[in-house]
Amino acid sequence: MGKPDYELINPASGTRSALPVRSGTIGPDCLDIAGITRDQGVFTFDPAFSVTASCESKITYIDGDAGVLLYRGYPVEQLAASSSFMEVAFLLINGELPGAAELTAFRTSITRHSMINESLLRFTNGFHHNAHPMSMVSAVVASMAAFYYDSMDIYSPRHREIFSHRIIAKLPTIAAAAHKHALGQPFIYPRNDLDYCSNMLSMFFAVPCEEYQVDPVAAKALDLLFILHADHEQNASTTTVRLAGSTGTNPYAAISAGVSALWGPAHGGANEAVLNMLEEIGKAENIPKYLALVKDKGSHSKLMGFGHRVYKNFDPRAKIIREACHRLLAKLGQQDDPLFELALRLEEIALKDEYFVSRKLYPNVDFYSGLIYSALKIPRSMFTVMFAIARTVGWVAHWLEMIGDPAMRIARPRQLYTGPTQRDYVAVAQRR
Ligand code: CMC
């Protein structure tokens, strides 16, 4: 038997409405408010969606108080320790871990879709050399709709599969093209003999005039970061992809919208902002002054890489990345990296500060990820692009889940209107 309904009573008229309880497999129950506008003539008000479940989903579960993150039920710690990004991509998209043959077929398909149309490649060259790569990536992804008409029927499962493989495969190629354009170096084509992350490093760092050896330590570190960034349920960019996708637009347009949403410093842009912040702080003596700045609401500054809408205890991804950062810097002989030392000190001081303690603000996934990217020689402007490459898997999984749901409807929130009431038009000559 289901749980009893909640009841909403209009204090003026006494009208009663039932609010049925909807229970998931784990996590808090949700009240189904769909009937209250019909019964009571009111809407609910929840700006920034702090307490609203916008959809049903089977993909990712977060318990923000306990610091739990599950992809399709599997703890992210286990996947980070034993899995690979390609395996996680298969899991998120298909719901189950792949068998050996399925994994090989998936990897092969992704590998074979990694080239991009030469005309699309030339778009990159139209940008100014110092264009931010996120603007290039979002533009090129949106332009893909003009090239891949053969797989744009969103109601065809086969077309949806081709799109999914294409976008996951081509994102690193698009990112590498943006990187090479900024450097003024020739584009390096993808290599089918390399795994996903090794191929990405090769496209980023190889040059045509000499042999490039991928450092397996670097490829492994990148793979780990991609696993940890692959999905995070209804975050701002995923919600953007779902919202855009709910109009029936083509999936490239929806993913491009997600890339743009990710760019903001409150979301994926935080990894780039953390490094800028550490450089601005410069040395440990300046930490108290910087913390005073971020505590001052008038400054519009935040401690970048700290805080999360959902995690109120710790971000499990940050814990893994912090350890990975220690290991990687030691392996690369960069253990005395001054910015890493400054980050550790900043974390230590902030975690004892009453402002951060009382607001339950902890380091998030982006506090240390930029330091790993820096150690891998990935330029700062590319950090959010790295996040976008990984999160494309999550965006695709959510888009597929939504489009595959026969009950899908266009997403269309309501508002609390606070503008002028009705008034009559006044001709220009009569206006003050
Ligand atoms: N520095 C200083 N104060 C903060 C910070 C911060 N990083 N984060 C939150 N606060 C304050 C906030 O101003 C509020 O103060 P008060 O109660 O006095 O008004 C209080 O803490 C509670 O904030 P909140 O409601 O928990 O924050 P939110 O859910 O609206 O925003 C956030 C979450 C991630 C946007 C925010 O914490 C932030 O801007 N952090 C810095 C940017 C960042 O690191 N973003 C990456 C997020 S994780 C990866 C991803 O999602 O892409």
Residues whose N, C-alpha, C, O or C-beta is under 5 A from the ligand:
A	BS01	CMC	P265 A266 H267 G268 A270 V294 S301 K302 L303 M304 G305 F306 G307 H308 R309 R359 N364 V365 D366
